[in-house]
Amino acid sequence: MVERGLCKPEVVGSNPIVSTAWRSINRADAAHVFIHCGVFLAQLNIAKMRAPMTSATMAGFVARIAEVNARAEAAEGFVWRLKDLYGPGALDQRIFGDDTLVVNLSVWTDSESLFDFVYRDARHRDALHRRREWFDEASEAMVVCWWVAPSQMPTVAEAQERLVMLREEGPSAHAFGLRRHLTPPFAPPEEPARA
């Protein structure tokens, strides 16, 4: 159940719309889901693998995927995450046309919930501490956040645009880094004008 943020789950038709419903749906079903609420926080983080996913180098990371994703889905404030059709992660997703980039895209009710999961969940924190074993050190922004309307499911293409926007223009109301306390806008976000 969504406990933080501005969200007040309501019933649409015969479907109670709460975060657990979002957890169980896939992108094809997402169009049927709507939550009356202020805004949600979308986040993308990517990482460049040191070796192929099937290699011994990546085995420690792969072994954690199912558990860490299950813990995220059980975390307070979790709404949705990008998933593969098969498997516990989103390993078949590509961004920037690069097969060596791992994609993590999720939606949360608020920044505090996301921050708490990322930095306070023991298993996720352990994976963060070991990330240099599996991923190259980043030379540019690899994480971006932005506000989304509850009826809007972020896509990998949109997430890529937001990350490019952050890299090229710096933090703005449309693309910013993760901080514990982020104040959402009072109205659902409007799409930025792109040249």
C-alpha positions in Angstrom: 0.0 0.0 0.0 1.3 3.5 -0.8 2.0 5.2 2.5 4.2 8.2 1.7 3.8 11.0 -0.7 0.7 12.6 -2.1 -1.0 9.5 -3.3 -4.5 8.5 -2.3 -5.4 5.2 -4.0 -8.9 5.1 -5.5 -11.0 2.4 -7.2 -11.4 2.6 -10.9 -14.1 0.2 -12.1 -13.7 -3.0 -10.1 -9.9 -2.7 -9.8 -8.4 -1.3 -6.5 -5.4 0.7 -7.7 -2.6 0.5 -5.2 1.1 0.0 -5.6 0.7 -3.8 -5.4 -1.3 -3.6 -8.6 1.4 -1.7 -10.4 3.9 -4.4 -9.2 2.0 -7.1 -10.9 1.3 -5.5 -14.2 3.3 -5.4 -17.4 3.7 -2.5 -19.8 0.8 -3.7 -22.0 -1.6 -3.6 -19.1 -0.3 -0.2 -17.8 -2.6 1.8 -19.9 -5.5 0.5 -17.9 -4.1 1.7 -14.6 -4.7 5.2 -13.2 -4.0 6.5 -9.8 -5.4 9.9 -8.7 -2.4 11.5 -7.0 0.0 14.4 -7.3 3.1 13.1 -9.0 5.5 10.2 -8.8 9.3 10.1 -9.1 10.7 8.2 -12.0 14.4 7.2 -11.9 16.8 5.7 -14.4 20.2 4.4 -13.5 22.5 2.7 -15.9 25.9 1.1 -15.5 28.5 -0.2 -18.0 29.4 -3.8 -17.5 33.0 -4.8 -17.2 32.3 -8.1 -18.9 29.4 -10.0 -20.6 26.5 -10.7 -18.3 27.1 -14.5 -18.6 30.8 -14.1 -17.5 32.3 -15.1 -14.2 33.0 -11.4 -13.5 29.3 -10.6 -13.5 28.2 -13.7 -11.6 28.0 -11.9 -8.2 25.8 -9.2 -9.7 23.5 -11.7 -11.5 23.1 -13.7 -8.3 21.7 -10.7 -6.6 19.2 -9.5 -9.2 16.1 -11.4 -8.1 16.6 -10.7 -4.4 17.4 -7.0 -4.8 14.5 -6.5 -7.2 12.1 -8.3 -4.8 13.3 -6.1 -1.9 12.7 -3.0 -4.0 9.2 -4.2 -4.9 8.5 -4.7 -1.2 9.9 -1.4 -0.2 7.7 1.4 1.1 6.9 3.9 -1.7 7.7 1.5 -4.6 5.3 1.8 -7.5 6.7 0.1 -10.6 9.8 -1.1 -12.3 10.8 -2.1 -15.8 10.9 -5.8 -16.3 11.9 -8.3 -18.9 9.3 -10.7 -20.2 11.3 -13.5 -18.6 13.6 -13.3 -15.6 13.9 -11.2 -12.5 15.5 -8.1 -14.1 15.4 -5.9 -17.2 18.5 -7.4 -18.7 17.1 -7.4 -22.3 16.6 -3.7 -22.2 19.0 -1.5 -24.2 19.8 2.2 -24.0 22.0 4.3 -26.2 22.3 1.3 -28.5 24.9 -0.2 -26.2 24.7 -3.9 -25.2 27.1 -3.3 -22.3 24.8 -0.9 -20.4 22.5 -2.3 -17.7 19.2 -0.4 -17.4 17.2 0.1 -14.2 14.0 2.2 -14.5 11.5 2.5 -11.7 8.8 4.7 -10.3 8.4 5.7 -6.6 5.9 7.7 -4.6 8.6 10.1 -3.4 12.3 10.7 -3.2 12.6 9.7 0.4 11.4 6.2 -0.3 13.7 5.7 -3.2 16.7 7.2 -1.3 15.9 4.9 1.7 15.9 1.8 -0.5 19.0 2.7 -2.4 21.1 3.6 0.6 19.5 1.9 3.6 18.5 -1.5 2.3 21.3 -3.9 3.4 21.4 -6.0 0.2 21.2 -3.1 -2.1 23.8 -1.2 -0.1 26.1 -4.2 -0.3 25.7 -4.3 -4.1 26.5 -0.6 -4.3 29.7 -1.2 -2.3 30.7 -4.0 -4.7 29.7 -2.2 -8.0 33.3 -1.6 -9.1 33.7 -5.4 -9.3 31.0 -5.5 -12.0 30.8 -2.0 -13.6 33.2 0.6 -15.0 33.6 3.8 -13.1 31.3 6.5 -14.7 32.8 9.6 -16.3 29.3 11.3 -16.7 25.9 11.2 -15.1 24.4 7.7 -15.1 21.4 8.5 -12.9 18.5 10.8 -13.6 15.2 11.5 -11.9 12.1 13.3 -13.1 8.5 13.8 -12.0 5.8 11.8 -13.8 2.0 11.9 -13.7 0.6 8.8 -12.0 -1.1 7.8 -15.3 2.2 8.0 -17.2 4.6 5.0 -17.4 8.1 6.0 -18.3 9.8 4.4 -21.2 13.4 3.6 -21.9 13.4 6.1 -24.8 12.0 8.9 -22.5 14.5 8.0 -19.8 17.4 8.2 -22.3 16.2 11.7 -23.3 16.1 12.8 -19.7 19.6 11.5 -19.0 20.9 13.3 -22.1 19.1 16.5 -20.9 20.8 16.2 -17.5 24.2 15.6 -19.1 24.0 18.4 -21.6 22.0 21.1 -19.7 22.6 20.2 -16.0 19.9 19.7 -13.4 16.5 21.3 -14.1 12.9 20.7 -13.2 12.8 18.2 -16.0 15.9 16.1 -15.2 17.8 16.0 -12.0 19.9 13.7 -9.7 18.7 11.8 -6.7 18.6 13.6 -3.4 16.8 12.5 -0.2 14.4 15.5 -0.1 13.0 16.5 -3.5 9.9 18.7 -3.6 7.5 17.7 -6.2 5.7 20.3 -8.3 2.1 21.2 -7.3 0.7 20.0 -10.6 1.5 17.1 -12.8 4.7 17.9 -14.8 4.5 19.2 -18.3 6.7 17.8 -21.0 9.8 20.0 -21.7 10.1 21.8 -25.0 12.9 20.2 -27.0 14.6 21.9 -29.9 
